Amino acid sequence: MKVGVITFHSANNYGAVLQTWALQKVLKDLGTTPGVINYHPDIIDGLYDPMKLKKGLARELLKLKVYLRNRDSIVRYNKFRSFLRTRLNLIGDYRTYDELLNARLNLDAYITGSDQVWNPTHTGGYDPAYYLEFAQPGSRKISYAASLGTDYIVLKYREPMEKALKSFTAISVRERSVRDAISELSGKPVEVVLDPTLLLKREAYDEIKVKSHYKQPYILVYSIEKNPQLFELANKISVSLGMPILQRRPINGLINQLEPFYTSDAGEFLGHIEGAAYVITNSFHGTVFSILYEKPFVSMLHSHTGSRTEDLLNELGLSSHILYDINDFKSFDIFKLRNMEEVKTRISELRETSVNFIKSSLGIDN
């Protein structure tokens, strides 16, 4: 069975890349021949390309200018591109929906998700690609952990969404808050499933993980949104333990910083998580991999997407790791991992339910 996944795989973002790789890995382990449909519209690529999508001589000239001013941005971009080429089975190369529509991929099944593939803010409005309107008739059309990024459907896009979703074989979403709305719109049952990164055990990531080159114990700070309280907490912990801070890029106000890991690719990021003594993050995937690698961690919720992290930690009985306000920090007990066997059992149960959704959607016998 040939299965194509369409998602935000080209985003230079650890979570986006790792969830794509994880879903591809799960599909392969289930005996299918998976690939990632290489649809990368300018609205996504333009956020990350330091050469601003220019072509030819103009691109080379801008590349030289960027290289002289900020070499690391080009190194980072090239390493992410290399990871995509070597770790994902990319299908085609499509920058516009018309190119994708005319490709006639002739796959047995198509999966949209995970990530906010149904968020019109991210896709520049309604993009039929992420609703699988290009799939040939008779193929299976599935959403896996698709997200709107909100708990409501934008009125402007209800009609095309309804028409597209009614043709789906099976639908699952990432957030419980939108399940009923999508079910009502599509006329189909909708399941809530795990983020693809949680479908794999820690050992599965050994295939791509690169051991961190930082030798001394460190506090990993992974912040995807500027939060002064998060940095203040990191400084407090650093002073208390006499331990340096490792972060993605240099941050004014952080003390005792190691060389940043800004140019690390997704596999190297996993190594940094594995090597950390403590993790402080406001990232969902920073939280996920802290749990998988059993690292003492604190989550300070992202202002827009924090509910996702909060829901996960509540589901796993780890809500004590959430720090809503630095004034609530009283002791290092907030970092301590407790009842990890129970946590792993709960993840295993949720994992089984989510994988069974994929199996049934694809018509794979247990």
Helices and strands as residue ranges (DSSP letters): E 2-6, H 14-29, E 33-39, H 42-45, H 56-87, E 90-94, H 97-103, E 109-112, H 120-123, G 128-131, E 140-146, G 155-157, H 158-165, E 170-173, G 176-178, H 179-186, E 190-192, G 196-199, G 202-207, E 219-222, H 228-241, E 245-247, H 266-275, E 278-281, H 284-292, E 297-299, H 306-315, G 319-321, G 326-328, G 332-335, H 340-362
